[in-house]
Amino acid sequence: MAVHNERKQAVRETYRTHAKDTGSAPVQVAVLTDRIQHLTAHLQKFPKDHATRRGLLQMVGRRASLLRWYARTSPEAYKGLIEKLGIRR
């Protein structure tokens, strides 16, 4: 659990917009992307872990809805974020 919190904190520091930013859309998308990548690797190792697969699909949906909202509200920042994260839409 401590390793996950350290990774999450490092991602937050990378994508935050100000010193106390922990919940803005870019930070949430970055944290979800990191977790999605981690769970994808886990599922490649354990393909029958259906509970994790369901959680992964929920995270992908949550990230997609955040990205749709972010693309509507701030298109230039959205383009920069997806380039920085290396995700395509």
PDB file of N, CA, C and O in Angstrom:
ATOM      1  N   MET A   1       0.824  -1.190   0.000  1.00  0.00           N
ATOM      2  CA  MET A   1       0.000   0.000   0.000  1.00  0.00           C
ATOM      3  C   MET A   1       0.868   1.255   0.000  1.00  0.00           C
ATOM      4  O   MET A   1       0.520   2.240  -0.651  1.00  0.00           O
ATOM      5  N   ALA A   2       1.976   1.238   0.708  1.00  0.00           N
ATOM      6  CA  ALA A   2       2.836   2.413   0.772  1.00  0.00           C
ATOM      7  C   ALA A   2       3.455   2.711  -0.590  1.00  0.00           C
ATOM      8  O   ALA A   2       3.649   3.876  -0.938  1.00  0.00           O
ATOM      9  N   VAL A   3       3.764   1.681  -1.358  1.00  0.00           N
ATOM     10  CA  VAL A   3       4.345   1.888  -2.679  1.00  0.00           C
ATOM     11  C   VAL A   3       3.337   2.581  -3.588  1.00  0.00           C
ATOM     12  O   VAL A   3       3.696   3.487  -4.340  1.00  0.00           O
ATOM     13  N   HIS A   4       2.080   2.160  -3.520  1.00  0.00           N
ATOM     14  CA  HIS A   4       1.035   2.777  -4.340  1.00  0.00           C
ATOM     15  C   HIS A   4       0.865   4.255  -3.976  1.00  0.00           C
ATOM     16  O   HIS A   4       0.720   5.096  -4.863  1.00  0.00           O
ATOM     17  N   ASN A   5       0.883   4.577  -2.681  1.00  0.00           N
ATOM     18  CA  ASN A   5       0.732   5.965  -2.245  1.00  0.00           C
ATOM     19  C   ASN A   5       1.911   6.818  -2.704  1.00  0.00           C
ATOM     20  O   ASN A   5       1.729   7.978  -3.075  1.00  0.00           O
ATOM     21  N   GLU A   6       3.104   6.258  -2.683  1.00  0.00           N
ATOM     22  CA  GLU A   6       4.279   7.001  -3.140  1.00  0.00           C
ATOM     23  C   GLU A   6       4.192   7.273  -4.637  1.00  0.00           C
ATOM     24  O   GLU A   6       4.514   8.373  -5.088  1.00  0.00           O
ATOM     25  N   ARG A   7       3.758   6.279  -5.410  1.00  0.00           N
ATOM     26  CA  ARG A   7       3.598   6.467  -6.860  1.00  0.00           C
ATOM     27  C   ARG A   7       2.536   7.510  -7.141  1.00  0.00           C
ATOM     28  O   ARG A   7       2.715   8.359  -8.015  1.00  0.00           O
ATOM     29  N   LYS A   8       1.430   7.457  -6.411  1.00  0.00           N
ATOM     30  CA  LYS A   8       0.347   8.411  -6.604  1.00  0.00           C
ATOM     31  C   LYS A   8       0.820   9.830  -6.282  1.00  0.00           C
ATOM     32  O   LYS A   8       0.492  10.776  -6.997  1.00  0.00           O
ATOM     33  N   GLN A   9       1.580   9.968  -5.217  1.00  0.00           N
ATOM     34  CA  GLN A   9       2.093  11.281  -4.832  1.00  0.00           C
ATOM     35  C   GLN A   9       3.053  11.823  -5.890  1.00  0.00           C
ATOM     36  O   GLN A   9       3.032  13.016  -6.190  1.00  0.00           O
ATOM     37  N   ALA A  10       3.891  10.958  -6.454  1.00  0.00           N
ATOM     38  CA  ALA A  10       4.821  11.392  -7.500  1.00  0.00           C
ATOM     39  C   ALA A  10       4.063  11.849  -8.746  1.00  0.00           C
ATOM     40  O   ALA A  10       4.442  12.838  -9.374  1.00  0.00           O
ATOM     41  N   VAL A  11       3.010  11.144  -9.100  1.00  0.00           N
ATOM     42  CA  VAL A  11       2.202  11.540 -10.256  1.00  0.00           C
ATOM     43  C   VAL A  11       1.515  12.866  -9.982  1.00  0.00           C
ATOM     44  O   VAL A  11       1.458  13.728 -10.859  1.00  0.00           O
ATOM     45  N   ARG A  12       0.998  13.036  -8.787  1.00  0.00           N
ATOM     46  CA  ARG A  12       0.339  14.299  -8.436  1.00  0.00           C
ATOM     47  C   ARG A  12       1.308  15.469  -8.545  1.00  0.00           C
ATOM     48  O   ARG A  12       0.948  16.526  -9.063  1.00  0.00           O
ATOM     49  N   GLU A  13       2.527  15.289  -8.064  1.00  0.00           N
ATOM     50  CA  GLU A  13       3.510  16.365  -8.124  1.00  0.00           C
ATOM     51  C   GLU A  13       3.869  16.718  -9.558  1.00  0.00           C
ATOM     52  O   GLU A  13       4.158  17.876  -9.859  1.00  0.00           O
ATOM     53  N   THR A  14       3.853  15.730 -10.442  1.00  0.00           N
ATOM     54  CA  THR A  14       4.208  15.968 -11.835  1.00  0.00           C
ATOM     55  C   THR A  14       3.125  16.753 -12.569  1.00  0.00           C
ATOM     56  O   THR A  14       3.448  17.629 -13.372  1.00  0.00           O
ATOM     57  N   TYR A  15       1.853  16.463 -12.315  1.00  0.00           N
ATOM     58  CA  TYR A  15       0.761  17.026 -13.098  1.00  0.00           C
ATOM     59  C   TYR A  15      -0.025  18.123 -12.398  1.00  0.00           C
ATOM     60  O   TYR A  15      -1.005  18.611 -12.962  1.00  0.00           O
ATOM     61  N   ARG A  16       0.354  18.525 -11.213  1.00  0.00           N
ATOM     62  CA  ARG A  16      -0.423  19.534 -10.507  1.00  0.00           C
ATOM     63  C   ARG A  16      -0.236  20.922 -11.124  1.00  0.00           C
ATOM     64  O   ARG A  16       0.777  21.203 -11.763  1.00  0.00           O
ATOM     65  N   THR A  17      -1.231  21.774 -10.920  1.00  0.00           N
ATOM     66  CA  THR A  17      -1.181  23.119 -11.475  1.00  0.00           C
ATOM     67  C   THR A  17      -0.724  24.150 -10.453  1.00  0.00           C
ATOM     68  O   THR A  17      -0.236  25.216 -10.830  1.00  0.00           O
ATOM     69  N   HIS A  18      -0.874  23.851  -9.168  1.00  0.00           N
ATOM     70  CA  HIS A  18      -0.372  24.714  -8.102  1.00  0.00           C
ATOM     71  C   HIS A  18       0.027  23.839  -6.923  1.00  0.00           C
ATOM     72  O   HIS A  18      -0.144  22.621  -6.974  1.00  0.00           O
ATOM     73  N   ALA A  19       0.548  24.432  -5.880  1.00  0.00           N
ATOM     74  CA  ALA A  19       1.168  23.680  -4.785  1.00  0.00           C
ATOM     75  C   ALA A  19       0.214  22.728  -4.070  1.00  0.00           C
ATOM     76  O   ALA A  19       0.635  21.646  -3.659  1.00  0.00           O
ATOM     77  N   LYS A  20      -1.036  23.089  -3.912  1.00  0.00           N
ATOM     78  CA  LYS A  20      -1.977  22.244  -3.161  1.00  0.00           C
ATOM     79  C   LYS A  20      -2.959  21.505  -4.063  1.00  0.00           C
ATOM     80  O   LYS A  20      -4.004  21.051  -3.598  1.00  0.00           O
ATOM     81  N   ASP A  21      -2.638  21.382  -5.333  1.00  0.00           N
ATOM     82  CA  ASP A  21      -3.535  20.749  -6.293  1.00  0.00           C
ATOM     83  C   ASP A  21      -3.466  19.234  -6.172  1.00  0.00           C
ATOM     84  O   ASP A  21      -2.431  18.630  -6.456  1.00  0.00           O
ATOM     85  N   THR A  22      -4.571  18.618  -5.749  1.00  0.00           N
ATOM     86  CA  THR A  22      -4.632  17.160  -5.672  1.00  0.00           C
ATOM     87  C   THR A  22      -5.831  16.593  -6.407  1.00  0.00           C
ATOM     88  O   THR A  22      -5.932  15.377  -6.564  1.00  0.00           O
ATOM     89  N   GLY A  23      -6.749  17.445  -6.865  1.00  0.00           N
ATOM     90  CA  GLY A  23      -7.973  16.909  -7.427  1.00  0.00           C
ATOM     91  C   GLY A  23      -8.409  17.514  -8.736  1.00  0.00           C
ATOM     92  O   GLY A  23      -9.542  17.288  -9.163  1.00  0.00           O
ATOM     93  N   SER A  24      -7.554  18.278  -9.393  1.00  0.00           N
ATOM     94  CA  SER A  24      -7.952  18.844 -10.680  1.00  0.00           C
ATOM     95  C   SER A  24      -8.040  17.725 -11.716  1.00  0.00           C
ATOM     96  O   SER A  24      -7.520  16.629 -11.502  1.00  0.00           O
ATOM     97  N   ALA A  25      -8.690  18.002 -12.820  1.00  0.00           N
ATOM     98  CA  ALA A  25      -8.894  16.982 -13.855  1.00  0.00           C
ATOM     99  C   ALA A  25      -7.578  16.393 -14.371  1.00  0.00           C
ATOM    100  O   ALA A  25      -7.488  15.173 -14.504  1.00  0.00           O
ATOM    101  N   PRO A  26      -6.553  17.203 -14.669  1.00  0.00           N
ATOM    102  CA  PRO A  26      -5.307  16.593 -15.146  1.00  0.00           C
ATOM    103  C   PRO A  26      -4.670  15.648 -14.129  1.00  0.00           C
ATOM    104  O   PRO A  26      -4.113  14.613 -14.496  1.00  0.00           O
ATOM    105  N   VAL A  27      -4.754  16.006 -12.871  1.00  0.00           N
ATOM    106  CA  VAL A  27      -4.181  15.151 -11.822  1.00  0.00           C
ATOM    107  C   VAL A  27      -4.976  13.856 -11.721  1.00  0.00           C
ATOM    108  O   VAL A  27      -4.389  12.780 -11.613  1.00  0.00           O
ATOM    109  N   GLN A  28      -6.297  13.944 -11.755  1.00  0.00           N
ATOM    110  CA  GLN A  28      -7.118  12.741 -11.677  1.00  0.00           C
ATOM    111  C   GLN A  28      -6.877  11.824 -12.864  1.00  0.00           C
ATOM    112  O   GLN A  28      -6.780  10.607 -12.705  1.00  0.00           O
ATOM    113  N   VAL A  29      -6.781  12.406 -14.058  1.00  0.00           N
ATOM    114  CA  VAL A  29      -6.535  11.604 -15.257  1.00  0.00           C
ATOM    115  C   VAL A  29      -5.162  10.940 -15.180  1.00  0.00           C
ATOM    116  O   VAL A  29      -5.014   9.777 -15.555  1.00  0.00           O
ATOM    117  N   ALA A  30      -4.170  11.664 -14.703  1.00  0.00           N
ATOM    118  CA  ALA A  30      -2.819  11.109 -14.598  1.00  0.00           C
ATOM    119  C   ALA A  30      -2.770   9.962 -13.587  1.00  0.00           C
ATOM    120  O   ALA A  30      -2.132   8.941 -13.844  1.00  0.00           O
ATOM    121  N   VAL A  31      -3.429  10.119 -12.452  1.00  0.00           N
ATOM    122  CA  VAL A  31      -3.455   9.057 -11.440  1.00  0.00           C
ATOM    123  C   VAL A  31      -4.184   7.834 -11.981  1.00  0.00           C
ATOM    124  O   VAL A  31      -3.733   6.704 -11.795  1.00  0.00           O
ATOM    125  N   LEU A  32      -5.310   8.061 -12.650  1.00  0.00           N
ATOM    126  CA  LEU A  32      -6.049   6.938 -13.238  1.00  0.00           C
ATOM    127  C   LEU A  32      -5.228   6.240 -14.320  1.00  0.00           C
ATOM    128  O   LEU A  32      -5.249   5.013 -14.412  1.00  0.00           O
ATOM    129  N   THR A  33      -4.513   6.998 -15.130  1.00  0.00           N
ATOM    130  CA  THR A  33      -3.681   6.412 -16.180  1.00  0.00           C
ATOM    131  C   THR A  33      -2.588   5.551 -15.588  1.00  0.00           C
ATOM    132  O   THR A  33      -2.313   4.462 -16.092  1.00  0.00           O
ATOM    133  N   ASP A  34      -1.962   6.024 -14.525  1.00  0.00           N
ATOM    134  CA  ASP A  34      -0.919   5.236 -13.865  1.00  0.00           C
ATOM    135  C   ASP A  34      -1.490   3.938 -13.310  1.00  0.00           C
ATOM    136  O   ASP A  34      -0.884   2.876 -13.452  1.00  0.00           O
ATOM    137  N   ARG A  35      -2.650   4.024 -12.683  1.00  0.00           N
ATOM    138  CA  ARG A  35      -3.293   2.837 -12.109  1.00  0.00           C
ATOM    139  C   ARG A  35      -3.749   1.878 -13.218  1.00  0.00           C
ATOM    140  O   ARG A  35      -3.635   0.662 -13.064  1.00  0.00           O
ATOM    141  N   ILE A  36      -4.262   2.411 -14.324  1.00  0.00           N
ATOM    142  CA  ILE A  36      -4.687   1.581 -15.447  1.00  0.00           C
ATOM    143  C   ILE A  36      -3.504   0.822 -16.031  1.00  0.00           C
ATOM    144  O   ILE A  36      -3.621  -0.363 -16.344  1.00  0.00           O
ATOM    145  N   GLN A  37      -2.386   1.484 -16.178  1.00  0.00           N
ATOM    146  CA  GLN A  37      -1.194   0.815 -16.707  1.00  0.00           C
ATOM    147  C   GLN A  37      -0.730  -0.296 -15.764  1.00  0.00           C
ATOM    148  O   GLN A  37      -0.318  -1.367 -16.211  1.00  0.00           O
ATOM    149  N   HIS A  38      -0.799  -0.035 -14.473  1.00  0.00           N
ATOM    150  CA  HIS A  38      -0.400  -1.040 -13.485  1.00  0.00           C
ATOM    151  C   HIS A  38      -1.330  -2.259 -13.542  1.00  0.00           C
ATOM    152  O   HIS A  38      -0.864  -3.398 -13.529  1.00  0.00           O
ATOM    153  N   LEU A  39      -2.629  -2.020 -13.605  1.00  0.00           N
ATOM    154  CA  LEU A  39      -3.585  -3.126 -13.635  1.00  0.00           C
ATOM    155  C   LEU A  39      -3.532  -3.884 -14.959  1.00  0.00           C
ATOM    156  O   LEU A  39      -3.779  -5.090 -14.987  1.00  0.00           O
ATOM    157  N   THR A  40      -3.217  -3.205 -16.043  1.00  0.00           N
ATOM    158  CA  THR A  40      -3.071  -3.882 -17.329  1.00  0.00           C
ATOM    159  C   THR A  40      -1.928  -4.884 -17.271  1.00  0.00           C
ATOM    160  O   THR A  40      -2.052  -6.006 -17.761  1.00  0.00           O
ATOM    161  N   ALA A  41      -0.817  -4.477 -16.671  1.00  0.00           N
ATOM    162  CA  ALA A  41       0.314  -5.402 -16.511  1.00  0.00           C
ATOM    163  C   ALA A  41      -0.069  -6.574 -15.612  1.00  0.00           C
ATOM    164  O   ALA A  41       0.327  -7.711 -15.870  1.00  0.00           O
ATOM    165  N   HIS A  42      -0.835  -6.302 -14.562  1.00  0.00           N
ATOM    166  CA  HIS A  42      -1.281  -7.359 -13.661  1.00  0.00           C
ATOM    167  C   HIS A  42      -2.165  -8.366 -14.401  1.00  0.00           C
ATOM    168  O   HIS A  42      -2.027  -9.576 -14.218  1.00  0.00           O
ATOM    169  N   LEU A  43      -3.070  -7.859 -15.236  1.00  0.00           N
ATOM    170  CA  LEU A  43      -3.983  -8.749 -15.943  1.00  0.00           C
ATOM    171  C   LEU A  43      -3.289  -9.554 -17.039  1.00  0.00           C
ATOM    172  O   LEU A  43      -3.767 -10.628 -17.404  1.00  0.00           O
ATOM    173  N   GLN A  44      -2.195  -9.069 -17.560  1.00  0.00           N
ATOM    174  CA  GLN A  44      -1.435  -9.864 -18.511  1.00  0.00           C
ATOM    175  C   GLN A  44      -0.795 -11.059 -17.818  1.00  0.00           C
ATOM    176  O   GLN A  44      -0.601 -12.117 -18.417  1.00  0.00           O
ATOM    177  N   LYS A  45      -0.474 -10.870 -16.553  1.00  0.00           N
ATOM    178  CA  LYS A  45       0.128 -11.946 -15.761  1.00  0.00           C
ATOM    179  C   LYS A  45      -0.941 -12.907 -15.226  1.00  0.00           C
ATOM    180  O   LYS A  45      -0.713 -14.115 -15.152  1.00  0.00           O
ATOM    181  N   PHE A  46      -2.108 -12.364 -14.853  1.00  0.00           N
ATOM    182  CA  PHE A  46      -3.195 -13.153 -14.269  1.00  0.00           C
ATOM    183  C   PHE A  46      -4.482 -12.923 -15.069  1.00  0.00           C
ATOM    184  O   PHE A  46      -5.331 -12.141 -14.642  1.00  0.00           O
ATOM    185  N   PRO A  47      -4.642 -13.576 -16.203  1.00  0.00           N
ATOM    186  CA  PRO A  47      -5.769 -13.293 -17.086  1.00  0.00           C
ATOM    187  C   PRO A  47      -7.139 -13.697 -16.543  1.00  0.00           C
ATOM    188  O   PRO A  47      -8.155 -13.232 -17.059  1.00  0.00           O
ATOM    189  N   LYS A  48      -7.196 -14.537 -15.530  1.00  0.00           N
ATOM    190  CA  LYS A  48      -8.494 -14.974 -14.998  1.00  0.00           C
ATOM    191  C   LYS A  48      -8.978 -14.149 -13.809  1.00  0.00           C
ATOM    192  O   LYS A  48      -9.964 -14.509 -13.166  1.00  0.00           O
ATOM    193  N   ASP A  49      -8.304 -13.063 -13.518  1.00  0.00           N
ATOM    194  CA  ASP A  49      -8.676 -12.195 -12.404  1.00  0.00           C
ATOM    195  C   ASP A  49      -9.796 -11.251 -12.864  1.00  0.00           C
ATOM    196  O   ASP A  49      -9.543 -10.106 -13.237  1.00  0.00           O
ATOM    197  N   HIS A  50     -11.024 -11.748 -12.830  1.00  0.00           N
ATOM    198  CA  HIS A  50     -12.140 -10.999 -13.386  1.00  0.00           C
ATOM    199  C   HIS A  50     -12.562  -9.817 -12.523  1.00  0.00           C
ATOM    200  O   HIS A  50     -13.078  -8.832 -13.052  1.00  0.00           O
ATOM    201  N   ALA A  51     -12.362  -9.883 -11.238  1.00  0.00           N
ATOM    202  CA  ALA A  51     -12.706  -8.756 -10.367  1.00  0.00           C
ATOM    203  C   ALA A  51     -11.822  -7.556 -10.681  1.00  0.00           C
ATOM    204  O   ALA A  51     -12.292  -6.419 -10.718  1.00  0.00           O
ATOM    205  N   THR A  52     -10.552  -7.815 -10.903  1.00  0.00           N
ATOM    206  CA  THR A  52      -9.638  -6.733 -11.262  1.00  0.00           C
ATOM    207  C   THR A  52      -9.983  -6.184 -12.636  1.00  0.00           C
ATOM    208  O   THR A  52      -9.901  -4.976 -12.857  1.00  0.00           O
ATOM    209  N   ARG A  53     -10.371  -7.061 -13.569  1.00  0.00           N
ATOM    210  CA  ARG A  53     -10.748  -6.616 -14.903  1.00  0.00           C
ATOM    211  C   ARG A  53     -11.952  -5.674 -14.835  1.00  0.00           C
ATOM    212  O   ARG A  53     -12.000  -4.675 -15.553  1.00  0.00           O
ATOM    213  N   ARG A  54     -12.916  -5.988 -13.981  1.00  0.00           N
ATOM    214  CA  ARG A  54     -14.089  -5.135 -13.832  1.00  0.00           C
ATOM    215  C   ARG A  54     -13.689  -3.768 -13.273  1.00  0.00           C
ATOM    216  O   ARG A  54     -14.155  -2.736 -13.755  1.00  0.00           O
ATOM    217  N   GLY A  55     -12.838  -3.765 -12.270  1.00  0.00           N
ATOM    218  CA  GLY A  55     -12.356  -2.500 -11.717  1.00  0.00           C
ATOM    219  C   GLY A  55     -11.584  -1.692 -12.740  1.00  0.00           C
ATOM    220  O   GLY A  55     -11.706  -0.468 -12.792  1.00  0.00           O
ATOM    221  N   LEU A  56     -10.790  -2.371 -13.554  1.00  0.00           N
ATOM    222  CA  LEU A  56     -10.032  -1.698 -14.601  1.00  0.00           C
ATOM    223  C   LEU A  56     -10.974  -1.040 -15.603  1.00  0.00           C
ATOM    224  O   LEU A  56     -10.751   0.104 -16.001  1.00  0.00           O
ATOM    225  N   LEU A  57     -12.017  -1.743 -16.012  1.00  0.00           N
ATOM    226  CA  LEU A  57     -12.974  -1.172 -16.960  1.00  0.00           C
ATOM    227  C   LEU A  57     -13.702   0.034 -16.371  1.00  0.00           C
ATOM    228  O   LEU A  57     -14.003   0.988 -17.087  1.00  0.00           O
ATOM    229  N   GLN A  58     -13.985  -0.006 -15.077  1.00  0.00           N
ATOM    230  CA  GLN A  58     -14.607   1.140 -14.434  1.00  0.00           C
ATOM    231  C   GLN A  58     -13.666   2.344 -14.431  1.00  0.00           C
ATOM    232  O   GLN A  58     -14.096   3.476 -14.651  1.00  0.00           O
ATOM    233  N   MET A  59     -12.378   2.093 -14.179  1.00  0.00           N
ATOM    234  CA  MET A  59     -11.400   3.183 -14.192  1.00  0.00           C
ATOM    235  C   MET A  59     -11.251   3.776 -15.590  1.00  0.00           C
ATOM    236  O   MET A  59     -11.130   4.991 -15.745  1.00  0.00           O
ATOM    237  N   VAL A  60     -11.259   2.920 -16.598  1.00  0.00           N
ATOM    238  CA  VAL A  60     -11.155   3.402 -17.978  1.00  0.00           C
ATOM    239  C   VAL A  60     -12.352   4.288 -18.312  1.00  0.00           C
ATOM    240  O   VAL A  60     -12.196   5.330 -18.949  1.00  0.00           O
ATOM    241  N   GLY A  61     -13.532   3.882 -17.888  1.00  0.00           N
ATOM    242  CA  GLY A  61     -14.724   4.693 -18.119  1.00  0.00           C
ATOM    243  C   GLY A  61     -14.676   6.019 -17.392  1.00  0.00           C
ATOM    244  O   GLY A  61     -15.066   7.047 -17.945  1.00  0.00           O
ATOM    245  N   ARG A  62     -14.204   6.006 -16.165  1.00  0.00           N
ATOM    246  CA  ARG A  62     -14.101   7.239 -15.388  1.00  0.00           C
ATOM    247  C   ARG A  62     -13.102   8.188 -16.043  1.00  0.00           C
ATOM    248  O   ARG A  62     -13.349   9.391 -16.133  1.00  0.00           O
ATOM    249  N   ARG A  63     -11.962   7.638 -16.503  1.00  0.00           N
ATOM    250  CA  ARG A  63     -10.956   8.464 -17.170  1.00  0.00           C
ATOM    251  C   ARG A  63     -11.508   9.035 -18.474  1.00  0.00           C
ATOM    252  O   ARG A  63     -11.257  10.195 -18.800  1.00  0.00           O
ATOM    253  N   ALA A  64     -12.257   8.226 -19.217  1.00  0.00           N
ATOM    254  CA  ALA A  64     -12.829   8.703 -20.476  1.00  0.00           C
ATOM    255  C   ALA A  64     -13.795   9.856 -20.245  1.00  0.00           C
ATOM    256  O   ALA A  64     -13.796  10.824 -21.005  1.00  0.00           O
ATOM    257  N   SER A  65     -14.612   9.763 -19.211  1.00  0.00           N
ATOM    258  CA  SER A  65     -15.563  10.845 -18.954  1.00  0.00           C
ATOM    259  C   SER A  65     -14.832  12.106 -18.498  1.00  0.00           C
ATOM    260  O   SER A  65     -15.218  13.210 -18.881  1.00  0.00           O
ATOM    261  N   LEU A  66     -13.797  11.963 -17.700  1.00  0.00           N
ATOM    262  CA  LEU A  66     -12.995  13.130 -17.301  1.00  0.00           C
ATOM    263  C   LEU A  66     -12.331  13.767 -18.515  1.00  0.00           C
ATOM    264  O   LEU A  66     -12.285  14.993 -18.627  1.00  0.00           O
ATOM    265  N   LEU A  67     -11.817  12.944 -19.423  1.00  0.00           N
ATOM    266  CA  LEU A  67     -11.163  13.477 -20.614  1.00  0.00           C
ATOM    267  C   LEU A  67     -12.163  14.172 -21.536  1.00  0.00           C
ATOM    268  O   LEU A  67     -11.835  15.195 -22.137  1.00  0.00           O
ATOM    269  N   ARG A  68     -13.374  13.634 -21.657  1.00  0.00           N
ATOM    270  CA  ARG A  68     -14.394  14.301 -22.473  1.00  0.00           C
ATOM    271  C   ARG A  68     -14.717  15.682 -21.904  1.00  0.00           C
ATOM    272  O   ARG A  68     -14.817  16.657 -22.647  1.00  0.00           O
ATOM    273  N   TRP A  69     -14.877  15.759 -20.585  1.00  0.00           N
ATOM    274  CA  TRP A  69     -15.171  17.033 -19.952  1.00  0.00           C
ATOM    275  C   TRP A  69     -14.007  18.004 -20.137  1.00  0.00           C
ATOM    276  O   TRP A  69     -14.214  19.179 -20.440  1.00  0.00           O
ATOM    277  N   TYR A  70     -12.788  17.510 -19.952  1.00  0.00           N
ATOM    278  CA  TYR A  70     -11.607  18.368 -20.059  1.00  0.00           C
ATOM    279  C   TYR A  70     -11.434  18.862 -21.494  1.00  0.00           C
ATOM    280  O   TYR A  70     -11.020  20.002 -21.706  1.00  0.00           O
ATOM    281  N   ALA A  71     -11.744  18.026 -22.477  1.00  0.00           N
ATOM    282  CA  ALA A  71     -11.641  18.429 -23.876  1.00  0.00           C
ATOM    283  C   ALA A  71     -12.659  19.523 -24.205  1.00  0.00           C
ATOM    284  O   ALA A  71     -12.371  20.410 -25.008  1.00  0.00           O
ATOM    285  N   ARG A  72     -13.831  19.468 -23.601  1.00  0.00           N
ATOM    286  CA  ARG A  72     -14.851  20.496 -23.830  1.00  0.00           C
ATOM    287  C   ARG A  72     -14.474  21.818 -23.180  1.00  0.00           C
ATOM    288  O   ARG A  72     -14.656  22.881 -23.775  1.00  0.00           O
ATOM    289  N   THR A  73     -13.949  21.756 -21.963  1.00  0.00           N
ATOM    290  CA  THR A  73     -13.710  22.986 -21.213  1.00  0.00           C
ATOM    291  C   THR A  73     -12.396  23.662 -21.568  1.00  0.00           C
ATOM    292  O   THR A  73     -12.307  24.889 -21.533  1.00  0.00           O
ATOM    293  N   SER A  74     -11.374  22.883 -21.909  1.00  0.00           N
ATOM    294  CA  SER A  74     -10.065  23.470 -22.176  1.00  0.00           C
ATOM    295  C   SER A  74      -9.324  22.626 -23.220  1.00  0.00           C
ATOM    296  O   SER A  74      -8.484  21.800 -22.861  1.00  0.00           O
ATOM    297  N   PRO A  75      -9.626  22.825 -24.497  1.00  0.00           N
ATOM    298  CA  PRO A  75      -9.094  21.962 -25.558  1.00  0.00           C
ATOM    299  C   PRO A  75      -7.567  21.970 -25.687  1.00  0.00           C
ATOM    300  O   PRO A  75      -6.963  20.927 -25.940  1.00  0.00           O
ATOM    301  N   GLU A  76      -6.945  23.132 -25.517  1.00  0.00           N
ATOM    302  CA  GLU A  76      -5.485  23.201 -25.664  1.00  0.00           C
ATOM    303  C   GLU A  76      -4.780  22.445 -24.540  1.00  0.00           C
ATOM    304  O   GLU A  76      -3.819  21.715 -24.785  1.00  0.00           O
ATOM    305  N   ALA A  77      -5.250  22.619 -23.328  1.00  0.00           N
ATOM    306  CA  ALA A  77      -4.661  21.907 -22.194  1.00  0.00           C
ATOM    307  C   ALA A  77      -4.901  20.407 -22.315  1.00  0.00           C
ATOM    308  O   ALA A  77      -4.060  19.597 -21.925  1.00  0.00           O
ATOM    309  N   TYR A  78      -6.058  20.048 -22.861  1.00  0.00           N
ATOM    310  CA  TYR A  78      -6.387  18.638 -23.082  1.00  0.00           C
ATOM    311  C   TYR A  78      -5.378  18.007 -24.040  1.00  0.00           C
ATOM    312  O   TYR A  78      -4.859  16.923 -23.776  1.00  0.00           O
ATOM    313  N   LYS A  79      -5.103  18.689 -25.153  1.00  0.00           N
ATOM    314  CA  LYS A  79      -4.144  18.156 -26.124  1.00  0.00           C
ATOM    315  C   LYS A  79      -2.767  17.977 -25.499  1.00  0.00           C
ATOM    316  O   LYS A  79      -2.093  16.977 -25.747  1.00  0.00           O
ATOM    317  N   GLY A  80      -2.357  18.934 -24.696  1.00  0.00           N
ATOM    318  CA  GLY A  80      -1.068  18.821 -24.016  1.00  0.00           C
ATOM    319  C   GLY A  80      -1.034  17.664 -23.028  1.00  0.00           C
ATOM    320  O   GLY A  80      -0.027  16.968 -22.901  1.00  0.00           O
ATOM    321  N   LEU A  81      -2.146  17.469 -22.332  1.00  0.00           N
ATOM    322  CA  LEU A  81      -2.213  16.394 -21.340  1.00  0.00           C
ATOM    323  C   LEU A  81      -2.122  15.022 -21.994  1.00  0.00           C
ATOM    324  O   LEU A  81      -1.376  14.165 -21.521  1.00  0.00           O
ATOM    325  N   ILE A  82      -2.867  14.799 -23.071  1.00  0.00           N
ATOM    326  CA  ILE A  82      -2.829  13.467 -23.682  1.00  0.00           C
ATOM    327  C   ILE A  82      -1.480  13.195 -24.334  1.00  0.00           C
ATOM    328  O   ILE A  82      -1.039  12.048 -24.394  1.00  0.00           O
ATOM    329  N   GLU A  83      -0.819  14.249 -24.824  1.00  0.00           N
ATOM    330  CA  GLU A  83       0.529  14.055 -25.361  1.00  0.00           C
ATOM    331  C   GLU A  83       1.507  13.709 -24.247  1.00  0.00           C
ATOM    332  O   GLU A  83       2.349  12.825 -24.401  1.00  0.00           O
ATOM    333  N   LYS A  84       1.392  14.404 -23.137  1.00  0.00           N
ATOM    334  CA  LYS A  84       2.296  14.182 -22.008  1.00  0.00           C
ATOM    335  C   LYS A  84       2.099  12.786 -21.402  1.00  0.00           C
ATOM    336  O   LYS A  84       3.063  12.141 -20.991  1.00  0.00           O
ATOM    337  N   LEU A  85       0.844  12.328 -21.349  1.00  0.00           N
ATOM    338  CA  LEU A  85       0.547  11.012 -20.786  1.00  0.00           C
ATOM    339  C   LEU A  85       0.806   9.891 -21.772  1.00  0.00           C
ATOM    340  O   LEU A  85       0.982   8.739 -21.374  1.00  0.00           O
ATOM    341  N   GLY A  86       0.829  10.216 -23.047  1.00  0.00           N
ATOM    342  CA  GLY A  86       1.050   9.192 -24.053  1.00  0.00           C
ATOM    343  C   GLY A  86      -0.192   8.348 -24.333  1.00  0.00           C
ATOM    344  O   GLY A  86      -0.085   7.185 -24.722  1.00  0.00           O
ATOM    345  N   ILE A  87      -1.373   8.942 -24.133  1.00  0.00           N
ATOM    346  CA  ILE A  87      -2.601   8.232 -24.453  1.00  0.00           C
ATOM    347  C   ILE A  87      -3.194   8.872 -25.705  1.00  0.00           C
ATOM    348  O   ILE A  87      -2.958  10.048 -25.981  1.00  0.00           O
ATOM    349  N   ARG A  88      -3.951   8.106 -26.443  1.00  0.00           N
ATOM    350  CA  ARG A  88      -4.530   8.655 -27.675  1.00  0.00           C
ATOM    351  C   ARG A  88      -6.035   8.615 -27.584  1.00  0.00           C
ATOM    352  O   ARG A  88      -6.622   7.720 -26.977  1.00  0.00           O
ATOM    353  N   ARG A  89      -6.647   9.609 -28.205  1.00  0.00           N
ATOM    354  CA  ARG A  89      -8.096   9.676 -28.289  1.00  0.00           C
ATOM    355  C   ARG A  89      -8.461  10.293 -29.587  1.00  0.00           C
ATOM    356  O   ARG A  89      -9.645  10.455 -29.882  1.00  0.00           O
TER     357      ARG A  89
END
